[in-house]
């Protein structure tokens, strides 16, 4: 068992890595010291941590990923036929790296370690896709809000009537200007992420059982071509 105290302001995040699981929970400093005392006295981590603690069972994990410069360690977990994700955010970079190394040690034999230095083309695709989606979405929402306000009255019918009424109410409340403001904020955030990823393309440390193959240039090119086709086909109607 290995434990760390990730201190931030008046709270401490106690992180424990055992052979079976990873635990993390934020608490006050005194409580973290009490729990460390219980752990060093031989008490099981499963009984020391509360119900609100993050608890990642390692036998269910298929992949562990850490992006350099990002606070999170991300876990991909199998739950029957479904896959879900969980993460632990660790502010201290040194502790974050030590926790990742500890997970690598306790899963040795199951997982291999891989490194993936993305290039600018791969790094940019996600933000470019987000810019496209938010751009189209903002235009659609603003146009719908304008149409709703222009109508003297409107009637909502069909399936999921309650949800449709909620959407109409939100668009009517925001109006075209509100939709453009919110959309503009989302577009600005996406543009910032794009700039940041182009300036420093992400580097990933990865633990997984299956051989890891970074996305190749052919697949990256095909994704950009597909996005370009969408822009060519649908772009003109949104610019009118």
Secondary structure as GFF3:
##gff-version 3
##sequence-region A 1 240
A	DSSP	beta_strand	2	8	.	.	.	ID=ss1
A	DSSP	beta_strand	11	17	.	.	.	ID=ss2
A	DSSP	beta_strand	21	27	.	.	.	ID=ss3
A	DSSP	alpha_helix	29	40	.	.	.	ID=ss4
A	DSSP	alpha_helix	45	48	.	.	.	ID=ss5
A	DSSP	beta_strand	54	57	.	.	.	ID=ss6
A	DSSP	three_ten_helix	58	60	.	.	.	ID=ss7
A	DSSP	beta_strand	61	67	.	.	.	ID=ss8
A	DSSP	beta_strand	72	79	.	.	.	ID=ss9
A	DSSP	beta_strand	82	89	.	.	.	ID=ss10
A	DSSP	alpha_helix	93	106	.	.	.	ID=ss11
A	DSSP	beta_strand	112	117	.	.	.	ID=ss12
A	DSSP	alpha_helix	120	150	.	.	.	ID=ss13
A	DSSP	alpha_helix	161	199	.	.	.	ID=ss14
A	DSSP	beta_strand	203	208	.	.	.	ID=ss15
A	DSSP	alpha_helix	217	239	.	.	.	ID=ss16
###
